[in-house]
């Protein structure tokens, strides 16, 4: 029998505000856990093992991959990043919902490994608004902003492969929509379990 | 951009009545196509190539597998059976919905390859009714019926991995339920496409 919680994959381009959305979601629900990634890069000042990341060696990471104990992984600047399966499964079995904030390639990998995962893509209201948001941050040059927009455009093409797309225009409405999607999916799961149980019990 | 039609995986144990359900579904919708399997076994009397099966050689089948041109396949009594991808994709791109009537292992394979497929498991109202239905057929001995029930019990455990489970108590109600699931999923797909298009158009 599969687990009682649901696995939620959350993706969206830089500037979609998915970090803030996720923070609000976690504040609202005590039954929701945020998956912690493993990485082979060194911890930065203030980062804590088991909180920000699981900081592990390359040998340990390669062993996780070979044992099929990562839900997804990627290599970036000669370091591995990925989602260890064990903790996620433990939470799901306890009935907790687990959220994975992940870039689009990782999201696709997870749907292939765990088709029962619910994937949600957060969209900016428009490319115009996305550009304005990136400019308003005042942290990057116009060149870099244009590059980010090009990447965002490519990422948004991947949104077609997600189960749900939610526009983040008003933060509260966006969080509300995501919470109702999760609630709907949990009800569907519960109904499914009840139907199967009834069929099996009536021998 | 993914295809406009949806891929529907239909499974259920022997005695669930999925063949009759499927026939009714195809009668009701002109936009629905039944996927035709390929096999390496010889055609039986009256069976037509491209209608009952695509009858192909073992060499051809192995080539399909190596080129990743089958959605799923299995080996049974030294013959291959599987779903060629090409025809399915052509129909989906034309906006047709494609149904695959498939045993549970094949269904799981498809969900891993095409996470956007909708999987539906047809259940008998109870194991008691399933036994009665198999007895009423009068085609099999009690020993064989008991074996079939054991297989059905194992298959029903797999229903947890399907997106939807539908009980086939009244045939009409069961078909109605499946049609509304398909309609709901098509609306979800349409809404998703519209949202993404709007975001991309407003540059």
Interface residues (C-beta under 8 A of the other chain):
Chain A: X1 X2 X111 X112 X113 X115 X116 X123 X124 X125 X126 X127 X128 X129 X153 X156 X157 X159 X160 X161 X162 X164 X165 X167 X188 X192 X193 X195 X196 X198 X199 X200 X201 X202 X203
Chain B: X1 X2 X111 X112 X113 X115 X116 X123 X124 X125 X126 X127 X128 X129 X153 X156 X157 X159 X160 X161 X162 X164 X165 X167 X188 X192 X193 X195 X196 X198 X199 X200 X201 X202 X203
